[in-house]
Amino acid sequence: MTQPYRSIVLVGAGGKMGMRISANLARSDFNVHYCENATEGQQRVRDAGRELSSIDDVIAGCDLLILAVPDIVLGKVSEALMPQMKAGATLLTLDPAAAYANLLYSREDIHYAVAHPCHPSVFLERYTEEEHADAFGGVAATQSVAAAFESGSDAQRAALEAVIRVMYAPVDDVHWITVTQLAYLEPTLVETVTCMLGTFMKEALDETVARTGVPQKAAEAMLYGHIQIALAVAFRSTNPFSDACMIAIDYGRESILREDWKKIFEQSELDKVIARMLKIDHVHRDEPTLAPTR
């Protein structure tokens, strides 16, 4: 198969995510141009030994444009750059919110894609110090990727997957889904629910120490161990929860969770949280696609 992505342009190469994926792309055989506007970011790119390119010099010839910039500016950045792209090129964003909300500049002759890392699983078996240290992924610990690419050929998707696997390496699986499904995974499942629960557990830990006088280290030891066992029992059925534990679980659900909490999976609620994240009045769409209309 001929590689359709002969020239890759990475915008935001000096940012937090841009630096992560740049480090992997720089070790590959792909022809990558690193672009960064911020002075501090430009210095980070140079310090990493990578050469900066002017976006005006490389945008017209690129086959794949990767926008590693914050969600709230994706609309403006895509509007500035996409009119200069050649027909048949692909735009890749790293989060689904802007694509879901139809904020990306629309061209019928451009392919749209999103690829977001799943991060290394809590159940991942780790063998080296580097793997244990890599909580985020993209360095040593294996992770999966959830991606959407709803236009183009099978060959283009395969070529895009090859780039994605390098960007987020090491990668075991790339799960191809729709942009709407990806939006339900993030933010709804992993931010609205999982990240909220993480911050809630930290708040509960602090409250336990403050109210009861239990030493911090003792509370942390109890909580961290029970996070591990709770996940193992709930997701892997390693052992059943005890009858007494089930009573406490039911009490916790009654005391903490709202009865209508599952409404977060309604599309109107997804629209609401994404609008808040993007700091817009509402989601601009009837049905989201990766090739939005304006």
ChimeraX attribute file (.defattr): number of C-alpha atoms within 10 A of each C-alpha:
attribute: neighborCount
match mode: 1-to-1
recipient: residues
	/A:1	7
	/A:2	8
	/A:3	13
	/A:4	16
	/A:5	20
	/A:6	14
	/A:7	18
	/A:8	23
	/A:9	23
	/A:10	26
	/A:11	23
	/A:12	24
	/A:13	30
	/A:14	28
	/A:15	22
	/A:16	13
	/A:17	14
	/A:18	24
	/A:19	19
	/A:20	18
	/A:21	21
	/A:22	25
	/A:23	20
	/A:24	17
	/A:25	22
	/A:26	18
	/A:27	10
	/A:28	13
	/A:29	9
	/A:30	15
	/A:31	14
	/A:32	22
	/A:33	24
	/A:34	26
	/A:35	24
	/A:36	24
	/A:37	14
	/A:38	13
	/A:39	9
	/A:40	11
	/A:41	19
	/A:42	20
	/A:43	15
	/A:44	18
	/A:45	23
	/A:46	12
	/A:47	10
	/A:48	13
	/A:49	11
	/A:50	17
	/A:51	13
	/A:52	16
	/A:53	17
	/A:54	13
	/A:55	17
	/A:56	10
	/A:57	10
	/A:58	19
	/A:59	24
	/A:60	16
	/A:61	15
	/A:62	23
	/A:63	19
	/A:64	26
	/A:65	26
	/A:66	20
	/A:67	23
	/A:68	23
	/A:69	22
	/A:70	17
	/A:71	19
	/A:72	15
	/A:73	14
	/A:74	22
	/A:75	18
	/A:76	12
	/A:77	16
	/A:78	18
	/A:79	15
	/A:80	11
	/A:81	15
	/A:82	21
	/A:83	15
	/A:84	14
	/A:85	21
	/A:86	16
	/A:87	15
	/A:88	15
	/A:89	23
	/A:90	27
	/A:91	23
	/A:92	23
	/A:93	26
	/A:94	20
	/A:95	25
	/A:96	27
	/A:97	29
	/A:98	27
	/A:99	25
	/A:100	27
	/A:101	26
	/A:102	22
	/A:103	25
	/A:104	25
	/A:105	20
	/A:106	19
	/A:107	17
	/A:108	11
	/A:109	14
	/A:110	19
	/A:111	21
	/A:112	26
	/A:113	25
	/A:114	27
	/A:115	25
	/A:116	19
	/A:117	22
	/A:118	21
	/A:119	18
	/A:120	23
	/A:121	14
	/A:122	10
	/A:123	11
	/A:124	12
	/A:125	12
	/A:126	15
	/A:127	9
	/A:128	10
	/A:129	10
	/A:130	12
	/A:131	17
	/A:132	13
	/A:133	13
	/A:134	16
	/A:135	15
	/A:136	16
	/A:137	22
	/A:138	23
	/A:139	19
	/A:140	20
	/A:141	25
	/A:142	23
	/A:143	23
	/A:144	21
	/A:145	21
	/A:146	21
	/A:147	27
	/A:148	25
	/A:149	25
	/A:150	18
	/A:151	16
	/A:152	15
	/A:153	10
	/A:154	10
	/A:155	13
	/A:156	19
	/A:157	17
	/A:158	14
	/A:159	16
	/A:160	21
	/A:161	20
	/A:162	14
	/A:163	18
	/A:164	23
	/A:165	21
	/A:166	21
	/A:167	23
	/A:168	26
	/A:169	22
	/A:170	18
	/A:171	22
	/A:172	11
	/A:173	14
	/A:174	20
	/A:175	15
	/A:176	18
	/A:177	14
	/A:178	21
	/A:179	25
	/A:180	21
	/A:181	15
	/A:182	24
	/A:183	21
	/A:184	21
	/A:185	17
	/A:186	21
	/A:187	20
	/A:188	19
	/A:189	16
	/A:190	14
	/A:191	14
	/A:192	16
	/A:193	15
	/A:194	13
	/A:195	14
	/A:196	12
	/A:197	13
	/A:198	12
	/A:199	11
	/A:200	12
	/A:201	14
	/A:202	13
	/A:203	11
	/A:204	13
	/A:205	16
	/A:206	14
	/A:207	12
	/A:208	15
	/A:209	16
	/A:210	12
	/A:211	8
	/A:212	8
	/A:213	10
	/A:214	12
	/A:215	11
	/A:216	13
	/A:217	10
	/A:218	10
	/A:219	15
	/A:220	16
	/A:221	10
	/A:222	11
	/A:223	16
	/A:224	11
	/A:225	10
	/A:226	12
	/A:227	11
	/A:228	12
	/A:229	16
	/A:230	17
	/A:231	14
	/A:232	16
	/A:233	13
	/A:234	12
	/A:235	10
	/A:236	12
	/A:237	11
	/A:238	12
	/A:239	11
	/A:240	13
	/A:241	15
	/A:242	9
	/A:243	9
	/A:244	8
	/A:245	11
	/A:246	12
	/A:247	11
	/A:248	12
	/A:249	13
	/A:250	11
	/A:251	12
	/A:252	11
	/A:253	11
	/A:254	11
	/A:255	9
	/A:256	9
	/A:257	10
	/A:258	9
	/A:259	9
	/A:260	7
	/A:261	9
	/A:262	8
	/A:263	11
	/A:264	18
	/A:265	12
	/A:266	10
	/A:267	11
	/A:268	11
	/A:269	13
	/A:270	22
	/A:271	20
	/A:272	15
	/A:273	18
	/A:274	22
	/A:275	18
	/A:276	12
	/A:277	14
	/A:278	20
	/A:279	11
	/A:280	14
	/A:281	9
	/A:282	14
	/A:283	22
	/A:284	18
	/A:285	15
	/A:286	9
	/A:287	10
	/A:288	18
	/A:289	21
	/A:290	27
	/A:291	23
	/A:292	20
	/A:293	16
	/A:294	11
